[in-house]
Structures are given as structure tokens and as C-alpha cells.
Amino acid sequence: MPVSGLPPYDDGNIFARILRGEIPARKVHEDEHALAFHDIAPQAPVHVLVIPKGRYVSVADFAAQASPEEIAGFWRAVAKVAKDLGLEQPGYRVLMNMGAHGGQEVPHYHVHLFGGRSLGRMVPQAGD
């Protein structure tokens, strides 16, 4: 059951189709809880998406509906991918979008890992 106010999960979204093997992806990591793959339109030298294997629309949905094992497994996968890609030093950014105002384009919960160069300020300071 979806979280109140969130749309129901759409089994036709591109990430659901990637999980089912209908659309190819350049996989970086896969385990029982998560799949990580390179973004098709990278915004940094390293731009990887990490998605849970469950049917979750957003972080709110994931937090409310996923089991403790799924949540821990997902975040362990995020950390493993960052380490395996050599992003821990000098650093990287994890970004998640939620809803239209947050810029979420695919209605399947996911995070972006960006790295490989200095990413600058996330939000410019007043006067920048």
C-alpha cells in the first residue's frame, strides 16, 4: 500500500524494466537488495544510480514500507559502490530527488552517486 499522498508504484517505469531485464544497463553492482548502474546521461565523470529491488516510489515510501533488511542492504550497497569505484577519497556526492519540485524523473526510489571531479557547492551561497 503506497504512503498517503504518493502515487501508486508504476510497474512500467524504466527502472522496473531494467530490474526485469527488459532494458539493458551497465551494471556496477547487484545483490539481493539493490542494483547499481551507470547513468545514461552522466552529469559527472562518475554518475551511478543505485536502486532498491523493491517497488518503492520515493524515500518516504521506502522508509515507511521497506523491511529493516532492505533498508540496511540498500545503504550498504550505496557505500560498497562508492568504495569499489574509488570515490571515498577525495569524496563524492549522494543525491536523491523526491517529487516534481525535487526533480524526480523516474517514479522508483533511487540515489545518484556523483564523483570523479570537484562538484562545487551544492547550493550557492547568497551573492554567488
C-alpha positions in Angstrom: 0.0 0.0 0.0 1.5 3.4 -1.0 2.2 6.1 1.5 -0.6 8.6 1.8 -0.3 11.3 -0.8 2.1 9.4 -3.0 1.2 7.9 -6.4 1.0 4.1 -6.6 4.0 2.3 -8.0 4.2 2.2 -11.8 5.5 -1.2 -13.0 6.2 0.3 -16.4 8.8 2.8 -15.2 12.2 2.5 -16.7 13.9 1.2 -13.5 11.3 -1.5 -13.1 12.0 -2.5 -16.7 15.8 -2.5 -16.0 15.2 -4.7 -12.9 13.2 -7.2 -15.0 16.0 -7.3 -17.7 13.8 -5.7 -20.4 16.2 -2.8 -20.8 20.0 -3.2 -20.6 22.1 -1.3 -18.1 25.8 -1.0 -17.5 25.7 -2.7 -14.1 28.2 -1.8 -11.4 26.8 -3.9 -8.5 23.9 -6.2 -7.9 22.8 -8.1 -4.8 19.5 -9.2 -3.2 18.5 -5.7 -2.2 19.9 -3.3 -4.8 21.1 -2.7 -8.3 23.7 0.0 -9.3 24.3 1.0 -12.9 25.9 3.9 -14.8 23.5 6.8 -15.7 22.9 7.0 -19.5 23.4 10.8 -19.3 26.2 11.3 -16.8 26.5 14.7 -15.0 30.0 14.0 -13.7 32.8 11.6 -14.7 31.3 9.0 -12.4 27.5 9.1 -12.2 25.9 5.9 -10.9 22.3 5.2 -9.9 21.5 2.9 -7.1 18.0 1.5 -6.9 16.3 -0.9 -4.4 14.9 -4.0 -5.9 11.5 -3.4 -4.2 8.6 -1.4 -5.6 9.2 2.0 -3.9 8.1 5.3 -5.3 10.2 7.6 -3.1 12.3 7.9 0.0 9.2 8.4 2.1 7.7 5.2 0.6 11.0 3.3 1.1 11.3 4.4 4.7 7.7 3.5 5.5 7.4 0.2 3.6 10.8 -1.4 3.3 12.0 -4.0 5.8 15.0 -3.2 8.0 17.0 -5.7 6.0 16.1 -3.9 2.7 17.0 -0.5 4.1 20.3 -1.7 5.5 21.1 -3.7 2.4 20.4 -0.7 0.1 22.6 1.7 2.0 25.4 -0.9 2.3 25.2 -1.3 -1.5 25.5 2.5 -1.9 28.6 2.5 0.4 30.1 -0.5 -1.4 29.6 1.0 -4.8 31.3 4.3 -3.7 34.2 2.3 -2.3 34.5 0.0 -5.3 34.6 3.0 -7.7 37.3 4.7 -5.7 35.1 7.6 -4.7 35.8 7.7 -1.0 38.9 9.9 -1.4 38.8 12.8 -2.3 35.0 12.4 -1.9 31.6 12.2 -3.7 28.0 13.3 -3.5 24.9 11.3 -2.9 21.7 12.9 -4.2 18.1 11.8 -4.1 15.2 13.6 -5.6 11.6 13.4 -4.4 8.6 14.5 -6.4 8.2 17.1 -9.1 9.6 20.0 -7.2 12.6 17.9 -6.2 13.3 16.9 -9.8 12.4 13.2 -9.5 12.1 12.0 -13.1 11.6 8.2 -12.5 9.0 7.2 -10.0 11.2 4.5 -8.5 13.2 5.4 -5.4 16.9 5.8 -6.3 20.0 7.7 -5.4 22.7 9.2 -7.6 26.4 8.9 -6.8 28.5 11.6 -8.4 32.3 11.7 -8.3 35.5 11.9 -10.3 35.9 15.7 -10.0 35.2 18.6 -7.6 31.5 19.0 -7.6 31.5 22.5 -6.1 28.8 23.9 -3.8 25.5 22.0 -3.7 23.6 25.2 -3.2 25.2 28.6 -4.0 25.5 31.0 -1.1 23.7 34.3 -1.3 25.7 36.6 -3.5 27.3 33.7 -5.5 
